[in-house]
Amino acid sequence: MTAKTISLRIPASLHHKATQMAQRRRVPLDRLFRKALEALQAQEEQTKLRQEFSLLGNDADAADVSFAFAAQSEIANKS
């Protein structure tokens, strides 16, 4: 992973709260921000997947899995 350096402008009050949080968690401030951004990115990814699955569920033809029943039962009956 190649690291990039950024400059971030935040209110002093937010900086103070973030610094306190980093101290409580015993992590450097940059790691706290990195983990927060990673969590935000993961949350957006989950939201996007949920929306796409909802769209798929609305399309009866695309959601039809009856074609796989025979194969699934064949595998299930082998157990």
N, C-alpha and C positions, 0 to 999 in steps of 0.2 A: 504494500500500500504506500503510495506516495502521498505525503502530507502537504497540505497547502496552508499557508498562513493568511488569516483574514483580519480585518479591523472591524470591530463591532461597537456600535454606539448604542448604549442603553442608559436609562435614567440611573442616577446615583443610588436611588433607593432599591432598584432591582439588582444592581451590582452588589450592594450590601447584603441583600437577602440571598443572592446566589453564593456569595463568599461564605456566609454563615452555613448554608446548606452543604457546600463542599467541605467545610471543616467538620461538620457533624458526620458526614459520610466518609471522611478521611480520604478524599480524592482531590487531585488538583482541579482548579476551576475549569481548565480547558477540557478535562475529561467529563466533568459534569455537563458542560454545554454539548459536547459530542454525544454523550449518552441521551441527552434530552432530544437532540435532533434526530438521532437514530430511532428513538421511540416514536417521535412525530411521523417520521417517514414510514415506519411499520404500521402505525395507525392509519395513515392515508392508504397504504397498500391494502389493508384489511377492509377499509371502507369501499375501495374500488372493487375488490373481489365480491363483497356482499352485494353491491349494486349490480355487478355483472351476473351473479347467480340469480338475483331477483328477476332480471330481464330474461334469463334462460328459463326460469320457472314460469314466466308468463307466456312462453312460446310452447304450446302443447306438443307440436311436432318435434321440436328440438329436445324436449324433455322426455320423450317417449323412449323408455328403456326395455320395452317388451321384447325386442329383438335379442336381448342378452339372457332372457330367462332360461332358455334351454341349456346354454353353456353353464350358467350359474348352478342350475340344479344338478347338472352332470358332475361338477366339481364338488358340490355339497354332498351328494350321495356317495362319493368315493371315500368320505371320511368314516 
